[in-house]
């Protein structure tokens, strides 16, 4: 008995068995993943709807969504051209540290976007990240710049909030959501492509869309949607794009027709290739995915979540500057 007490005392004195309760710093959040200690405060975020627009300061509340995008420049073809819509990426604001710096989480690819094929099919390396967004009104930059794909890589960024009934429900689930996010960060929750390409794909000419919630990872929008739908029990309306709509984007949309598969990540041909060529010359087709919504089993979800669709969803609203 005395021996057990002595061991416990030694663990406590050495810092084991309890969480450091000193001031919460950027290192604590980004390295130790102590997101549950973040203050649930308003963050005055500098947003802009276009690169040349004046900054608009939006008062973000925890779990507000930040939508980002790129200008469409002639002669350039970023990977984001393959994502239908003006807004092609999404982040989630989750709170402030003790110095007043705000933090967001997002699913993103690793630096270099390394594609590979294994027994489960085509994959891209990436995971859930948490990083410092800055201080109110952009007055102070974060003490350290530990992130590869920061907000400065986007041409414009705006934010939206869940409508009041859904936002109230989120607030009641704050502890559960932050606990889930911390676990996901510690477990390096993996990036999942929203489609499946495996060995059988080249025989069947079918590319199924993938929306399986939190089961095997997620992309940026699927992660936010799965948090709300599966953890908080919030049903989001009209946030998915169907297989047919996705095909039509690459075949007929002026931007979608310009989307390219770069040679280093093209399993179909060892060259840069328009995505549309998959459907016009190679005979491939996208297959629909559907499943019951985990927040409402009577609702069947079809397609995959998309940033632009979530931005336009009746489940979200503008934030008054």
C-alpha positions in Angstrom: 0.0 0.0 0.0 2.7 2.5 1.0 4.7 1.5 -2.0 1.7 2.3 -4.3 1.3 5.7 -2.7 5.0 6.4 -3.2 4.8 5.6 -6.9 1.7 7.9 -7.3 3.6 10.7 -5.6 6.6 10.2 -7.8 4.4 10.3 -10.9 2.7 13.5 -9.8 6.0 15.2 -8.9 7.5 14.3 -12.3 4.5 15.8 -14.1 2.9 12.5 -15.1 -0.8 11.7 -14.4 -2.0 15.3 -14.8 -2.3 18.0 -17.4 -0.1 21.1 -17.1 -2.3 23.9 -15.8 0.0 26.8 -16.6 -1.0 29.4 -19.2 -2.2 27.7 -22.4 0.3 28.5 -25.2 0.5 27.9 -28.9 2.8 24.9 -28.2 0.3 23.4 -25.9 -2.4 23.6 -28.6 -0.5 22.6 -31.7 2.0 20.1 -30.2 0.2 18.7 -27.1 -3.3 19.0 -28.6 -4.8 20.6 -25.5 -7.8 22.0 -27.5 -10.2 21.2 -24.6 -8.6 24.1 -22.6 -9.3 26.7 -25.3 -11.4 29.6 -24.2 -14.8 29.6 -25.9 -14.6 33.3 -26.9 -15.5 35.5 -29.9 -12.6 35.9 -32.4 -12.7 39.0 -34.6 -11.5 37.5 -37.8 -10.3 39.6 -40.8 -12.2 38.3 -43.7 -12.5 39.3 -47.4 -14.7 38.0 -50.2 -12.3 39.0 -52.9 -8.5 39.7 -53.0 -9.0 43.4 -53.6 -11.9 43.9 -51.2 -11.4 45.7 -47.9 -11.1 43.5 -44.8 -14.4 42.9 -43.0 -14.1 41.8 -39.3 -16.4 39.0 -38.5 -17.1 38.1 -34.9 -16.6 34.3 -34.9 -18.1 32.0 -32.3 -16.6 28.6 -31.7 -17.6 26.1 -34.4 -18.1 28.8 -37.0 -16.9 27.7 -40.4 -14.2 29.5 -42.5 -14.5 29.0 -46.3 -11.5 29.7 -48.6 -10.8 29.9 -52.3 -8.4 30.9 -55.0 -8.6 33.3 -57.9 -8.9 31.7 -61.3 -5.8 32.9 -63.1 -5.3 32.2 -66.8 -2.5 29.7 -67.4 -2.6 28.3 -63.9 -4.4 25.1 -62.8 -4.3 24.5 -59.1 -5.7 21.3 -57.7 -8.6 23.3 -56.3 -10.0 23.6 -59.9 -11.1 20.0 -59.4 -13.4 21.1 -56.5 -16.7 22.5 -57.9 -17.5 26.0 -56.6 -15.9 29.3 -55.7 -15.1 28.1 -52.2 -13.0 25.0 -52.3 -11.8 24.5 -48.7 -13.2 24.7 -45.2 -11.8 25.2 -41.6 -13.5 25.3 -38.2 -12.8 27.9 -35.5 -12.6 26.3 -32.0 -11.4 28.9 -29.5 -8.5 31.0 -28.1 -5.5 30.4 -25.9 -4.6 32.4 -22.8 -2.7 35.0 -24.9 -5.7 35.6 -27.1 -4.6 33.8 -30.2 -7.4 32.0 -32.1 -7.2 28.4 -33.4 -8.8 26.4 -36.2 -8.9 22.8 -37.3 -9.0 21.4 -40.8 -8.3 18.3 -42.8 -5.5 18.8 -45.2 -3.0 17.0 -47.3 0.7 16.8 -46.1 3.2 19.0 -47.8 4.0 17.5 -51.2 0.6 15.7 -51.5 2.1 12.3 -51.8 -0.3 9.9 -53.6 0.1 6.1 -53.3 -1.9 3.0 -54.0 -2.2 0.2 -51.4 -4.6 -2.7 -50.9 -7.4 -0.2 -50.1 -6.8 1.8 -53.3 -5.5 5.3 -54.2 -4.7 7.4 -51.1 -3.1 10.8 -50.4 -1.1 11.5 -47.2 -2.7 14.0 -44.9 -4.5 14.3 -41.6 -6.3 16.6 -39.2 -4.4 19.8 -38.2 -4.8 22.5 -35.6 -3.0 25.8 -36.0 -3.0 29.4 -34.9 -5.1 31.8 -36.9 -3.8 35.0 -35.2 -5.2 37.5 -32.8 -8.3 39.7 -33.0 -8.4 42.1 -36.0 -5.1 40.5 -37.2 -3.2 42.8 -34.8 -0.7 40.2 -33.8 0.8 37.3 -35.8 1.2 33.9 -34.1 4.4 33.5 -32.1 5.5 30.6 -34.2 4.6 29.6 -37.8 4.4 25.8 -37.6 2.0 25.3 -40.4 2.7 24.6 -44.1 -0.6 25.6 -45.7 -1.6 28.7 -43.8 -4.4 31.1 -44.5 -2.0 33.3 -46.5 -2.1 30.7 -49.3 -5.7 31.5 -50.1 -6.9 34.5 -52.2 -10.1 35.1 -50.2 -11.8 33.8 -47.1 -15.3 34.2 -45.5 -17.1 32.7 -42.6 -20.6 31.5 -41.8 -22.4 30.1 -38.8 -25.0 27.4 -38.2 -28.5 28.8 -38.0 -29.7 29.5 -34.4 -31.5 26.2 -33.6 -28.4 24.2 -34.8 -25.9 26.6 -33.3 -27.7 26.2 -29.9 -27.4 22.5 -30.3 -23.7 22.7 -31.0 -23.1 24.8 -27.9 -24.6 22.1 -25.8 -22.2 19.6 -27.4 -19.0 21.7 -27.0 -17.3 19.4 -24.6 -18.1 16.3 -26.7 -16.9 18.0 -29.9 -13.6 19.3 -28.4 -12.9 15.9 -26.9 -13.5 14.2 -30.2 -11.2 16.7 -32.0 -8.5 16.1 -29.4 -8.7 12.4 -29.9 -8.6 12.8 -33.7 -5.5 15.0 -33.5 -3.8 12.5 -31.2 -4.7 9.6 -33.5 -3.7 11.5 -36.7 -7.2 11.2 -38.1 -6.4 10.4 -41.8 -7.2 12.3 -45.0 -9.6 10.3 -47.2 -10.3 11.0 -50.8 -14.0 11.4 -51.7 -13.7 8.7 -54.4 -12.3 5.2 -54.6 -9.8 4.0 -57.2 -8.5 0.5 -56.8 -7.1 -2.4 -58.9 -10.7 -3.3 -60.0 -11.3 0.3 -61.3 -9.4 -0.3 -64.5 -11.6 -3.3 -65.3 -15.0 -2.0 -64.3 -14.4 1.6 -65.4 -16.4 2.7 -62.4 -15.2 5.2 -59.8 -17.5 5.2 -56.7 -17.9 8.3 -54.7 -17.0 7.8 -51.0 -19.0 9.3 -48.1 -18.8 7.0 -45.1 -18.7 9.6 -42.3 -16.0 9.2 -39.7 -15.3 5.5 -40.5 -12.0 5.7 -42.5 -11.0 9.4 -42.4 -12.4 12.4 -44.3 -11.6 15.3 -46.5 -12.1 18.9 -45.3 -15.8 19.2 -45.7 -16.6 15.6 -44.8 -14.8 16.1 -41.5 -16.9 19.1 -40.5 -20.1 17.4 -41.7 -19.3 14.2 -39.8 -18.5 16.2 -36.6 -21.9 17.9 -36.8 -23.9 15.0 -38.0 -22.4 12.1 -36.0 -21.0 13.8 -32.8 -23.4 16.7 -32.3 -26.5 15.0 -33.9 -27.1 17.9 -36.3 -28.6 17.3 -39.7 -27.2 19.6 -42.4 -29.3 20.2 -45.5 -28.2 20.3 -49.2 -24.4 20.0 -48.6 -23.6 17.2 -51.0 -23.0 16.9 -54.7 -24.1 13.8 -56.6 -22.1 11.7 -59.0 -23.9 13.0 -62.1 -23.5 16.7 -60.9 -19.8 16.0 -60.5 -19.4 14.5 -63.9 -21.3 17.4 -65.5 -18.9 19.8 -63.7 -15.8 18.3 -65.4 -17.6 17.9 -68.8 -19.5 21.2 -69.1 -18.4 23.8 -66.5 -15.9 26.4 -67.9 -13.7 25.9 -64.8 -14.2 22.2 -64.4 -13.2 21.6 -68.1 -9.8 23.1 -67.2 -9.2 20.8 -64.2 -6.1 18.6 -64.7 -4.8 15.4 -63.3 -1.1 16.0 -62.8 1.2 13.2 -64.0 2.6 12.5 -60.5 -0.8 11.7 -59.2 -2.5 10.2 -62.3 -3.0 6.5 -62.0 -4.7 6.3 -65.4 -1.9 7.7 -67.6 1.7 8.9 -66.9 1.0 12.4 -68.1 -0.8 15.6 -67.3 -4.4 15.0 -68.4 -7.7 16.9 -68.3 -10.1 15.2 -65.8 -12.8 15.3 -68.5 -10.8 12.9 -70.6 -11.6 10.2 -68.0 -15.3 10.4 -69.1 -15.0 11.3 -72.8 -12.1 9.2 -74.1 -11.4 6.6 -71.4 -15.0 5.6 -70.7 -15.0 5.9 -66.9 -18.0 6.9 -64.9 -18.7 8.1 -61.4 -20.9 5.9 -59.2 -23.3 7.4 -56.6 -22.9 6.7 -52.9 -25.8 6.7 -50.5 -26.4 5.9 -46.8 -28.7 6.7 -43.9 -27.9 10.0 -42.1 -26.6 9.1 -38.7 -28.5 12.0 -37.1 -31.8 11.0 -38.7 -32.1 7.4 -40.0 -35.1 8.4 -42.1 -32.9 10.6 -44.3 -30.8 9.0 -47.0 -27.7 11.0 -47.9 -26.4 10.9 -51.6 -23.2 12.2 -53.0 -20.3 13.8 -51.1 -20.1 16.9 -49.0 -18.7 20.0 -50.9 -17.5 23.4 -49.5 -19.6 25.4 -51.9 -22.7 23.4 -51.1 -22.2 23.9 -47.3 -21.6 27.6 -47.9 -25.0 27.8 -49.7 -26.8 25.4 -47.3 -30.0 26.6 -45.6 -28.4 25.2 -42.4 -25.9 28.1 -42.3 -26.3 31.9 -42.1 -24.2 35.0 -42.6 -22.3 36.5 -39.6 -23.1 40.1 -39.0 -19.8 42.1 -39.1 
